[in-house]
């Protein structure tokens, strides 16, 4: 009976030698939720931009038709003309309005992009937490099974006075706690891992990120917040100025007037309405607003540089932590092999056997496996955070 029990404890340990996510954690291909919605939104924004780019400003050309006829005499006045409005209601105003529309659309697009990036990152963290629940559910169940077996074995040892009641009580308490944790993990929401994520998770301790300077350069180039500030700087020039109140029109017309000595008359001319109210504070106001946005961009840039550097250091620390856990797991495997050898030597009828050591190592290795898999998910969370901060579409763009 003892040999059978020990065999059940030893065999699973060989399966834990390489602590990675196996196929039981993998999910079938499915839609990416927030990521898919973000892709659809980007496609829609690109179409809007394309339509706005095709929307050329109004040229300012008008066909003008005028006619008057006296009810009391033979007088009439007919005019047909071509007007070219340069400023008010003309080319300049249309150009300004068209530019404003593009800027408003770009601003909405950037704000949506920024919002979706934050939501996508939050959704990623949520999914990773659900995957942690899956790890805890699978491995907590194993721990409970091992503790049940340990309790039965320790019960026999207690009857043979090989252990104390206090030692037996510790196992009972650990089993009760494990059962409670298993009950919680059975109720917690879970999610399996996409195939591409599984590949990253199982190799994450070997990844080497690009130098901080390269990552910062990528982040600054793609920063949505910085682009918003650039757009706000450009929009500052839209503040009403002197030219917005200026009216200049060049026209050509043909006139047919009963009071003229000729049948028709061709006329070209210039018409202007010049404002005499000068706003001297406009330039100063625009300059102050631009400086304010430049200052905000500088703050955003400095904070972005700090954040990228900090996240990279955190990722390196988490990689070191994961490697330490892997080393500990390997050390437990060495101890297990030594305990097996000792057990084979000591099976000679002696009162003492290393069964307790082997049983404890079985439990410790499951706990170690759990810690390693959770650490892998923590590493991926940081990698995804770096990807979002840098604005990269693919994780491999972050690697050397």
C-alpha positions in Angstrom: 0.0 0.0 0.0 2.8 2.3 0.9 4.6 1.7 -2.4 1.4 2.5 -4.4 0.9 5.7 -2.5 4.5 6.8 -3.0 4.2 6.0 -6.7 1.2 8.3 -7.0 3.2 11.1 -5.4 6.4 10.6 -7.4 5.1 10.3 -10.9 3.3 13.7 -11.1 6.4 15.4 -10.1 8.2 14.4 -13.2 5.5 16.1 -15.2 6.2 19.4 -13.4 9.9 19.5 -14.3 9.3 22.1 -17.0 6.9 24.7 -15.5 5.1 26.2 -18.5 1.5 26.5 -19.6 0.3 23.3 -21.3 -2.4 22.9 -23.9 -5.1 22.5 -21.2 -4.8 26.2 -20.6 -5.3 27.2 -24.3 -8.6 28.5 -25.6 -10.1 28.0 -29.0 -9.7 31.0 -31.4 -12.3 33.7 -30.8 -12.8 37.4 -31.2 -10.5 39.8 -29.3 -13.3 41.9 -27.7 -12.1 45.4 -27.1 -9.2 45.0 -29.5 -11.6 44.1 -32.3 -13.8 47.1 -31.5 -10.7 49.3 -31.5 -9.8 48.0 -34.9 -13.3 48.8 -36.3 -13.2 52.3 -34.8 -9.8 52.9 -36.4 -11.1 51.8 -39.8 -14.1 54.2 -39.4 -11.8 57.1 -38.4 -9.6 56.4 -41.5 -12.7 56.6 -43.7 -13.7 59.9 -42.1 -10.2 61.3 -42.7 -10.3 60.2 -46.3 -13.6 61.9 -46.9 -12.4 65.1 -45.2 -9.2 65.1 -47.3 -11.4 64.9 -50.4 -13.6 67.8 -49.2 -11.7 70.7 -50.8 -12.4 74.2 -49.6 -14.9 76.4 -51.5 -13.2 78.4 -54.3 -15.1 81.6 -53.5 -16.7 81.9 -57.0 -20.3 82.9 -57.3 -22.7 83.3 -60.2 -24.6 86.5 -59.5 -27.9 87.3 -61.2 -29.8 90.6 -60.6 -32.9 92.1 -62.3 -35.1 95.1 -61.7 -38.2 96.3 -63.6 -40.1 99.5 -63.0 -43.9 99.1 -62.6 -44.5 102.7 -63.6 -42.2 103.1 -66.6 -40.1 101.3 -69.2 -37.1 101.2 -66.9 -35.3 97.9 -66.3 -31.9 96.8 -65.1 -30.5 93.3 -65.7 -27.1 92.1 -64.5 -25.3 88.8 -64.7 -21.9 88.5 -63.1 -19.1 86.3 -61.7 -17.9 87.2 -58.2 -14.7 86.0 -56.6 -15.0 86.4 -52.8 -11.6 86.3 -51.3 -12.2 86.6 -47.6 -15.7 86.9 -46.1 -18.0 84.1 -47.4 -15.2 83.3 -49.8 -12.1 81.2 -50.3 -10.3 82.3 -47.1 -13.2 81.6 -44.9 -14.0 78.3 -46.5 -10.3 77.3 -46.2 -10.4 78.2 -42.5 -13.7 76.2 -41.9 -12.3 73.2 -43.8 -9.2 73.3 -41.7 -11.2 73.5 -38.5 -13.3 70.5 -39.5 -10.1 68.5 -40.1 -8.6 69.5 -36.8 -11.9 68.8 -35.0 -12.0 65.3 -36.6 -8.4 64.7 -35.8 -8.9 65.7 -32.2 -11.9 63.5 -31.8 -10.0 60.6 -33.4 -7.0 61.1 -31.0 -9.3 61.4 -28.0 -11.1 58.2 -29.0 -7.8 56.5 -29.6 -6.5 57.5 -26.3 -9.7 56.4 -24.5 -9.7 53.0 -26.4 -6.1 52.4 -25.6 -6.8 52.9 -21.9 -9.9 50.7 -22.1 -8.0 48.0 -24.0 -5.2 47.9 -21.5 -7.7 47.7 -18.7 -9.5 44.8 -20.5 -6.1 43.1 -20.9 -5.4 43.3 -17.2 -9.0 42.0 -16.6 -8.4 39.0 -18.9 -5.0 38.2 -17.2 -6.8 38.2 -13.8 -9.3 35.7 -15.1 -6.4 33.6 -16.4 -4.8 33.8 -12.9 -8.1 32.4 -11.6 -7.8 29.5 -13.9 -4.3 28.7 -12.7 -5.4 28.9 -9.1 -8.5 26.7 -9.8 -6.4 23.9 -11.4 -3.6 23.9 -9.0 -5.6 24.5 -5.8 -7.5 21.4 -6.6 -4.2 19.5 -6.9 -3.1 20.9 -3.5 -6.3 19.7 -1.9 -5.9 16.2 -3.3 -2.3 16.0 -2.0 -3.3 17.3 1.4 -6.1 14.7 1.6 -3.5 12.0 0.8 -1.0 13.5 3.3 -3.7 13.5 6.0 -4.4 9.8 5.5 -0.7 9.0 5.5 -0.1 11.2 8.6 -3.1 9.6 10.3 -1.4 6.2 10.0 1.9 7.7 11.2 0.0 9.2 14.2 -1.4 5.8 15.1 2.2 4.4 14.9 3.4 7.4 17.1 5.7 8.5 14.2 4.4 12.1 14.4 2.8 14.2 17.1 -0.8 15.4 17.4 0.4 18.9 16.8 2.0 17.9 13.5 -1.2 16.1 12.5 -3.3 19.2 13.4 -1.1 21.3 11.1 -2.0 19.1 8.1 -5.7 19.2 9.1 -5.6 23.0 9.2 -3.8 23.3 5.9 -6.4 20.9 4.3 -9.3 23.0 5.6 -7.7 26.2 4.2 -7.1 24.5 0.9 -10.7 23.4 0.7 -11.9 27.0 1.3 -9.6 28.3 -1.4 -10.7 25.7 -3.8 -14.3 26.6 -3.2 -13.5 30.2 -4.0 -11.6 29.4 -7.1 -14.5 27.1 -8.3 -16.8 30.1 -8.2 -14.4 32.7 -9.6 -14.7 33.6 -13.3 -12.0 32.2 -15.5 -10.7 32.6 -19.1 -8.4 30.3 -21.0 -5.3 31.7 -22.8 -5.1 32.5 -26.6 -2.5 30.6 -28.5 -0.3 33.6 -29.2 -0.3 34.6 -25.6 0.6 31.1 -24.6 3.8 31.3 -26.7 4.8 34.6 -25.1 4.1 33.3 -21.6 6.1 30.1 -22.0 9.2 32.1 -23.2 8.9 35.3 -21.3 11.9 34.7 -19.1 14.1 34.7 -22.2 12.9 38.0 -23.7 15.2 40.9 -24.1 13.7 44.3 -24.5 15.1 47.1 -26.7 17.2 49.7 -24.9 15.3 52.3 -23.0 16.3 55.0 -25.4 14.8 53.1 -28.3 11.6 52.4 -26.4 11.3 56.1 -25.4 11.9 57.2 -29.0 9.1 54.9 -30.1 6.8 56.1 -27.3 7.4 59.8 -28.1 6.8 59.3 -31.8 3.5 57.5 -31.2 2.2 59.3 -28.1 -1.4 60.2 -28.5 -1.3 62.7 -25.7 1.7 64.5 -27.4 -0.2 64.6 -30.7 -3.2 66.1 -29.0 -1.0 68.9 -27.7 0.5 69.5 -31.2 -3.0 69.7 -32.5 -4.1 72.2 -29.8 -1.1 74.3 -30.7 -2.2 74.4 -34.3 -5.8 75.2 -33.4 -4.7 78.2 -31.4 -4.3 80.0 -34.7 -8.1 79.7 -35.3 -8.8 82.5 -32.8 -10.6 85.2 -34.7 -8.3 87.8 -36.2 -8.3 90.9 -38.5 -8.7 89.0 -41.7 -11.9 87.3 -40.5 -13.7 90.7 -40.7 -12.2 91.8 -44.0 -14.2 91.6 -47.2 -12.7 91.8 -50.6 -14.5 90.9 -53.8 -13.3 90.9 -57.5 -16.2 90.7 -60.0 -17.1 90.7 -63.7 -20.6 91.5 -64.9 -22.7 92.2 -68.0 -25.3 94.9 -67.5 -28.4 95.5 -69.6 -29.9 98.8 -68.5 -32.7 100.8 -70.3 -31.0 104.0 -69.3 -27.7 103.1 -71.0 -26.8 104.4 -74.4 -25.6 100.9 -75.4 -27.5 97.6 -75.5 -25.2 95.9 -72.9 -22.2 96.9 -70.8 -19.4 94.8 -69.5 -17.9 95.8 -66.1 -15.0 94.5 -64.0 -14.4 95.8 -60.5 -13.2 95.5 -57.0 -15.2 95.8 -53.8 -13.7 95.9 -50.4 -14.9 96.4 -46.8 -12.0 97.1 -44.5 -12.5 96.9 -40.7 -11.1 99.9 -38.8 -11.4 98.1 -35.4 -8.0 96.5 -34.6 -7.7 93.8 -32.0 -4.1 94.3 -30.7 -4.3 91.6 -28.0 -5.0 88.7 -30.4 -1.4 87.8 -31.2 -0.4 87.9 -27.6 -3.4 85.7 -26.6 -2.5 83.1 -29.3 1.1 83.1 -28.2 0.2 82.5 -24.6 -2.1 79.6 -25.5 0.6 78.0 -27.7 3.1 78.3 -24.9 0.7 76.7 -22.5 0.1 73.7 -24.8 3.9 73.4 -25.4 4.4 73.3 -21.6 1.8 70.6 -21.3 3.5 68.6 -24.0 6.8 68.9 -22.3 5.3 67.6 -19.0 3.7 64.7 -21.0 7.0 63.9 -22.7 9.0 63.9 -19.4 6.4 61.7 -17.7 6.3 59.3 -20.7 10.1 58.9 -20.6 10.0 58.2 -16.9 7.1 55.7 -17.3 8.8 53.8 -20.1 12.1 53.5 -18.2 10.2 52.5 -15.0 8.2 49.8 -16.7 11.3 48.3 -18.3 13.0 48.1 -15.0 9.9 46.5 -13.4 9.8 44.0 -16.3 13.5 43.1 -15.7 12.8 42.7 -12.0 9.8 40.4 -12.7 11.9 38.4 -15.0 14.6 38.0 -12.3 11.8 37.0 -9.8 10.5 34.4 -12.3 14.0 33.0 -12.8 14.5 32.7 -9.1 11.2 30.8 -8.8 12.4 28.5 -11.6 15.6 27.9 -9.7 13.7 27.2 -6.5 11.6 24.7 -8.4 14.7 23.0 -9.8 16.1 22.8 -6.2 12.9 21.1 -5.1 13.3 18.5 -7.8 16.8 17.8 -6.6 15.5 17.4 -3.1 12.8 15.0 -4.4 15.3 12.8 -6.1 17.4 12.6 -3.0 14.3 11.7 -0.9 13.4 9.0 -3.4 17.0 7.5 -3.1 16.8 7.8 0.6 13.5 6.0 0.7 14.8 3.1 -1.4 17.8 2.8 0.9 15.7 3.0 4.1 13.0 0.4 3.1 14.6 -2.2 5.4 12.1 -2.3 8.3 13.5 0.7 10.1 11.0 2.8 12.0 11.9 6.0 10.2 11.4 6.6 6.5 11.7 9.9 4.4 8.0 9.6 3.4 7.1 12.9 5.1 9.9 14.7 3.2 8.7 13.3 -0.1 5.1 14.2 0.7 6.0 17.7 1.7 8.1 18.1 -1.5 5.1 17.0 -3.6 3.0 19.7 -2.1 5.8 22.3 -2.3 6.3 21.6 -6.0 2.6 22.2 -6.8 2.8 25.5 -4.9 6.0 26.3 -6.7 4.3 25.6 -10.1 1.4 27.8 -9.1 3.8 30.7 -8.2 5.7 30.3 -11.5 2.6 30.3 -13.7 1.2 33.4 -11.9 4.6 35.1 -12.2 4.5 34.4 -16.0 1.1 36.2 -16.1 2.5 39.1 -14.1 5.4 39.4 -16.6 3.0 39.4 -19.5 0.9 42.1 -17.8 4.0 44.3 -17.7 4.9 43.5 -21.3 1.4 44.5 -22.4 1.6 47.7 -20.3 4.9 48.6 -22.0 3.3 47.8 -25.4 0.4 50.1 -24.7 2.7 52.9 -23.4 5.0 52.7 -26.4 2.0 52.5 -28.8 3.3 49.4 -30.5 0.9 47.2 -32.5 3.0 44.0 -32.0 4.9 42.7 -29.0 7.9 41.7 -31.1 8.5 45.4 -31.9 9.6 45.8 -28.3 12.4 43.2 -28.6 16.0 43.5 -29.7 
